[in-house]
């Protein structure tokens, strides 16, 4: 989806997270990656400009969520996906392998981006255990 065709709520969310020093990850109503900020790129191991917009399976593969034993978590277990699909806030601590191969433990808080008419996406804010 081009920027010109994105819902205004998603455009405002992107503008908001651009200036944050808190890592933030934004998906559209279909779960496709819309944007993540520079603070997120430090933890994710790849700048958004390198990753670009991608569907759920692509970003979930690039930033692989893991359980305590190192097994891949299902997409539905991620707070961002839960917030999007259930239309309610979600929080969790997860482990993931970044695009640069580094495994990190992070805390994630995700909220859906809603209007009275529709769900336009979801926003996740996260931080590392090391911070």
HELIX and SHEET records of a PDB file:
HELIX    1   1 UNK A    3  UNK A    5  5                                   3    
HELIX    2   2 UNK A    8  UNK A   18  1                                  11    
HELIX    3   3 UNK A   38  UNK A   44  1                                   7    
HELIX    4   4 UNK A   48  UNK A   51  1                                   4    
HELIX    5   5 UNK A   56  UNK A   62  1                                   7    
HELIX    6   6 UNK A   75  UNK A   77  5                                   3    
HELIX    7   7 UNK A   79  UNK A   86  1                                   8    
SHEET    1   A 6 UNK A  33  UNK A  36  0                                        
SHEET    2   A 6 UNK A  23  UNK A  28 -1                                        
SHEET    3   A 6 UNK A 119  UNK A 128 -1                                        
SHEET    4   A 6 UNK A 103  UNK A 114 -1                                        
SHEET    5   A 6 UNK A  90  UNK A  97 -1                                        
SHEET    6   A 6 UNK A  64  UNK A  66 -1                                        
END                                                                             
